[in-house]
């Protein structure tokens, strides 16, 4: 027995470290947590910015709508009936009306250039491409045309359909809203050059999205929604980039104004949708989800028709009476 115990190893001596709690500095903890919070906030902010749709640039700051929009300047165009307006840049604006001349004016009201179109009828709608070329829809000839160095080139020739409104997208494509020759159908088509790449006509239940007849106008929003105004339904219809229905706006329900009659439509850098109410001589402003924000009805606007905004979100209103008004509606 003793021999077995002799073979056991000697006892191990383990020395334990003495733990002394350190003093906690609360001010240092607060400083560290604040740094983490700031880092987390920055990461979220950067993530949100990176998720903006392609072609939708973030604006430096949100703009608030003015309580009282104001007219900055007014331009006498010489048209008896003015229907279309589109900004070439911050100082020059293309216009069209009741004759076969499309006219470029500067902000001082001086005519810079004129382009003659089909002598049989005035252009149905005009727009400017990203490269600065003027495009217009010819209802009678069933064409969409581009002006390059004063030379007119046909880009799109329709068969069985008549172009109503046209706009250039952020990607450089063309959107055209059109009626069928028998005025029983309406649709939107997207073109890359002269090639149709998308057709939008029905919702998920195979119901028509757009109504035929009357004037129609089209614009692309900063979130790539496609916004169409007009038609016999007297509505603004918005679909997303894939052509899926988002909402319809038929006027503010609590208004004391008369029947809503939308004509020109435009969108600004904040994604707001502006449409001209020809019947009530005012502008309706919606957010990008179709919620009514306010009217512009204090600027002595008379029978507004065409609309556009420049790169600074100044609004240009083409009055049917022949005057263009530049209006500031944000702060």
C-alpha positions in Angstrom: 0.0 0.0 0.0 2.8 2.4 1.0 4.6 1.6 -2.2 1.6 2.5 -4.3 1.4 5.9 -2.6 5.0 6.5 -3.3 4.4 6.3 -7.0 1.9 9.1 -6.9 3.1 12.5 -8.2 3.8 15.2 -5.7 1.0 17.7 -4.9 0.7 20.6 -7.3 0.7 24.1 -6.0 -1.5 26.6 -7.9 -1.3 30.2 -7.2 -4.5 32.2 -8.0 -4.4 35.8 -9.3 -6.0 38.3 -7.1 -8.9 40.1 -8.9 -9.2 43.8 -8.2 -12.2 45.6 -9.7 -11.2 48.6 -11.7 -12.9 51.9 -11.4 -15.6 52.5 -14.1 -15.4 55.9 -15.8 -19.0 56.6 -17.0 -17.9 59.6 -19.1 -15.7 57.3 -21.2 -18.5 54.8 -21.6 -20.9 57.5 -22.8 -18.2 58.7 -25.3 -17.8 55.2 -26.7 -21.5 54.6 -27.1 -22.0 57.9 -28.8 -19.4 57.0 -31.3 -21.1 53.7 -32.0 -24.5 55.4 -32.4 -23.0 57.9 -34.9 -21.4 55.1 -36.8 -24.6 53.2 -37.0 -26.5 56.2 -38.1 -24.0 56.9 -40.8 -24.1 53.4 -42.1 -27.9 53.5 -42.3 -27.8 56.8 -44.1 -25.3 55.5 -46.7 -27.3 52.3 -47.2 -30.5 54.3 -47.9 -28.7 56.5 -50.4 -27.3 53.5 -52.2 -30.8 52.1 -52.7 -32.1 55.0 -54.8 -33.4 53.8 -58.1 -31.1 54.1 -61.1 -31.4 57.5 -62.6 -32.9 59.0 -59.4 -30.4 61.5 -58.0 -30.7 62.5 -54.3 -31.3 66.2 -53.9 -29.0 68.1 -51.4 -32.0 68.9 -49.2 -35.7 68.5 -49.1 -37.7 71.5 -50.3 -40.8 72.7 -48.5 -43.7 74.1 -50.5 -44.3 77.8 -50.2 -47.4 79.1 -48.5 -47.8 81.6 -51.3 -46.2 80.6 -54.6 -45.0 83.6 -56.6 -44.6 84.5 -60.3 -40.9 85.3 -61.1 -41.4 86.4 -64.7 -43.9 86.2 -67.5 -43.2 85.8 -71.2 -45.5 86.9 -74.1 -45.1 84.3 -76.8 -47.2 85.6 -79.6 -49.2 82.4 -79.8 -53.0 82.8 -79.9 -53.3 79.4 -78.2 -50.3 78.0 -76.4 -50.3 74.3 -75.5 -46.8 73.0 -75.0 -43.7 74.0 -73.1 -40.4 72.3 -72.2 -37.2 73.5 -70.7 -34.0 73.3 -72.7 -32.0 74.6 -69.8 -32.3 77.2 -67.0 -32.5 80.1 -69.4 -34.2 78.8 -72.6 -37.6 77.3 -73.1 -39.2 75.6 -76.2 -42.9 76.3 -76.8 -45.6 75.2 -79.3 -49.1 76.2 -79.9 -51.7 76.8 -82.6 -49.4 76.9 -85.6 -46.7 74.9 -87.2 -43.8 76.8 -85.5 -42.0 75.6 -82.4 -40.2 78.5 -80.8 -37.3 78.8 -78.5 -37.4 81.7 -76.1 -34.9 82.9 -73.5 -36.0 83.9 -70.0 -36.0 87.6 -71.0 -38.8 86.9 -73.5 -36.7 87.1 -76.6 -37.2 84.5 -79.4 -33.9 82.7 -80.0 -34.9 80.1 -82.7 -37.9 78.8 -84.6 -38.5 75.3 -86.2 -41.3 74.7 -88.7 -43.1 71.4 -88.5 -45.9 69.8 -90.5 -47.8 72.8 -92.0 -51.1 70.8 -91.7 -51.3 70.9 -87.9 -49.4 72.1 -84.8 -47.3 69.6 -82.8 -49.3 67.6 -80.3 -46.6 67.6 -77.6 -42.9 68.6 -77.2 -40.0 67.5 -75.0 -36.2 67.7 -74.8 -33.9 64.7 -74.7 -31.0 64.3 -72.2 -28.6 65.5 -75.0 -30.7 68.6 -75.5 -32.4 67.7 -78.8 -36.1 68.7 -79.3 -38.6 66.0 -79.9 -42.3 66.4 -80.8 -45.4 64.2 -81.6 -47.1 64.7 -84.9 -50.7 63.5 -84.5 -51.7 63.7 -88.1 -48.6 62.0 -89.5 -48.5 59.5 -86.7 -44.8 60.1 -86.0 -42.5 61.1 -83.3 -39.7 63.3 -84.6 -36.4 64.7 -83.4 -34.8 68.0 -84.3 -31.0 67.9 -84.8 -29.3 71.1 -86.0 -32.6 72.4 -87.3 -33.1 69.2 -89.4 -36.1 67.1 -88.6 -35.7 63.3 -88.5 -38.5 60.8 -87.9 -37.7 58.5 -85.1 -40.9 56.6 -84.6 -43.7 55.9 -87.2 -46.8 54.4 -85.7 -49.4 52.2 -87.5 -52.9 52.0 -86.2 -52.0 54.4 -83.4 -51.7 58.2 -83.0 -49.2 59.8 -80.7 -50.5 62.2 -78.0 -47.8 62.9 -75.5 -44.0 62.2 -75.5 -41.2 62.5 -73.0 -37.5 61.5 -72.7 -36.5 59.2 -69.8 -33.5 59.3 -67.5 -32.0 56.4 -69.4 -32.4 58.1 -72.8 -35.5 56.1 -74.0 -38.7 57.7 -75.3 -42.1 57.3 -73.7 -45.1 57.8 -75.9 -48.8 57.8 -74.9 -51.1 57.1 -77.8 -54.6 56.5 -78.9 -55.8 53.8 -81.4 -57.1 55.0 -84.7 -60.6 54.1 -83.7 -60.3 56.0 -80.4 -61.3 52.9 -78.4 -57.9 52.1 -76.8 -55.0 54.0 -75.3 -51.5 52.8 -74.2 -48.0 53.8 -73.4 -45.0 52.5 -75.3 -41.3 52.8 -74.4 -38.8 53.1 -77.3 -35.1 52.7 -77.6 -34.5 54.7 -80.7 -37.2 53.4 -83.1 -37.5 50.0 -81.4 -40.4 49.4 -79.1 -39.2 47.7 -76.0 -42.2 47.9 -73.7 -46.0 48.3 -74.1 -48.2 49.3 -71.1 -52.0 49.0 -71.6 -53.7 46.9 -69.0 -53.6 46.3 -65.2 -53.3 42.9 -63.5 -57.0 42.3 -64.1 -56.7 43.0 -67.8 -58.6 46.3 -67.4 -57.5 49.3 -69.4 -55.2 51.6 -67.6 -55.7 54.6 -69.8 -58.7 56.2 -71.5 -58.7 57.3 -75.1 -59.7 60.7 -76.4 -58.9 64.2 -75.4 -55.4 65.4 -74.8 -52.8 63.2 -72.9 -49.4 64.0 -71.5 -46.6 61.9 -70.0 -43.6 62.3 -67.8 -41.2 60.1 -65.8 -40.8 60.6 -62.1 -37.4 60.5 -60.2 -38.4 57.0 -58.9 -38.9 55.9 -62.5 -42.7 55.9 -62.2 -44.6 56.7 -65.5 -47.1 59.5 -65.0 -49.9 60.1 -67.6 -52.5 62.8 -67.4 -55.6 63.5 -69.5 -57.9 61.3 -71.6 -61.7 61.1 -71.4 -61.4 59.7 -67.9 -59.9 63.1 -66.8 -57.3 61.5 -64.5 -53.7 61.1 -63.6 -52.6 57.5 -63.9 -49.3 56.3 -62.5 -47.6 53.0 -63.0 -44.1 51.9 -62.0 -41.2 51.2 -64.3 -42.4 47.7 -65.0 -45.9 49.0 -65.9 -47.6 47.9 -62.7 -50.5 50.1 -61.6 -49.8 52.3 -58.6 -52.6 54.9 -58.4 -55.1 57.1 -60.1 -55.8 60.7 -59.1 -59.1 62.3 -60.2 -58.9 65.5 -58.2 -59.0 66.5 -54.6 -62.2 65.0 -53.1 -62.8 67.9 -50.6 -62.3 70.6 -53.2 -64.9 73.3 -53.9 -63.5 73.7 -57.4 -65.2 72.5 -60.5 -64.6 69.3 -62.5 -60.9 68.2 -62.7 -59.5 68.6 -66.3 -55.8 67.6 -66.3 -53.6 68.6 -69.2 -49.8 69.0 -68.9 -47.9 67.0 -66.3 -44.4 67.3 -64.9 -42.3 66.1 -61.9 -39.7 67.8 -59.8 -36.5 66.7 -58.0 -38.4 65.7 -54.9 -40.6 63.3 -56.8 -43.7 65.6 -56.6 -46.2 65.4 -59.5 -47.6 68.6 -60.9 -50.5 68.7 -63.3 -52.3 71.6 -65.0 -56.1 71.8 -64.3 -57.3 73.5 -67.4 -60.9 73.8 -66.2 -60.1 75.4 -62.8 -57.1 77.4 -63.8 -54.8 76.0 -61.2 -52.0 73.5 -60.7 -52.4 70.4 -58.5 -49.3 69.2 -56.6 -49.2 65.5 -55.5 -46.5 63.6 -53.7 -45.0 60.5 -55.5 -47.6 58.3 -53.9 -50.5 60.3 -55.2 -51.4 62.2 -52.0 -52.7 65.7 -52.7 -50.3 68.4 -51.2 -51.7 71.7 -52.4 -52.9 73.9 -55.2 -51.1 76.7 -57.0 -54.1 78.9 -57.6 -52.9 82.3 -56.5 -50.7 83.4 -59.5 -53.5 84.6 -61.8 -53.1 81.5 -63.9 -55.4 81.4 -66.9 -56.4 78.1 -68.5 -53.0 76.3 -67.9 -52.0 73.7 -70.5 -48.4 72.7 -70.7 -46.0 72.3 -67.7 -42.3 71.8 -67.2 -39.7 72.4 -64.5 -36.1 73.4 -64.9 -33.1 71.9 -63.0 -33.8 74.3 -60.1 -37.4 73.2 -59.8 -38.8 76.4 -61.1 -42.2 75.8 -62.7 -43.1 77.0 -66.2 -46.8 77.2 -67.0 -48.0 77.6 -70.6 -51.3 79.4 -70.5 -53.7 78.7 -73.4 -54.0 82.5 -73.8 -50.4 82.7 -75.0 -48.3 83.5 -72.0 -45.7 81.5 -70.1 -45.2 82.1 -66.4 -42.2 81.1 -64.4 -43.4 80.3 -60.8 -41.5 79.5 -57.6 -43.5 77.2 -55.4 -40.9 75.9 -52.9 -38.4 77.3 -50.3 
